[in-house]
């Protein structure tokens, strides 16, 4: 997955944040140094502790499931039109 062009943190930046927190620095200080909010720092540290380095990789923003998925009849109708 490509890094978003406006992303504040790359994989290396996320690793740096985790190392700083693990060394005892406060989330607020780490966040200020990285140019992100403390909530973002906590998110990446939580993912790292739960999943290891794999937790720091980019993920799709696509939802796991939809609240109101497209009705099957509409999906079928669109599929028929696109096959023409």
C-alpha positions, 0 to 999 in steps of 0.5 A: 500500500502506498503512503498517502502524500500528506501522511505525517508518519511513515512506517519509520516514523511510527517505529520511532514513536514506539521506541520513544514511548518504550524508552519512557517518554511521555506521549504528549512530548513524543506527539509534539516532536512528531507533529501529531496528536497524543491520541495518534501516538497512543493508537500506534503504540497500542497497535504495536503492543497488540501486533508487533511490527506488523501493526505499524503497517499501512491498512486499508481504510475500507470498512470491514462491513457496511451498515446498510449494504447495497440491496442485491437487486441493485447490485444485480441491475448494475452488473447487468448494465456493465456487461453490455 
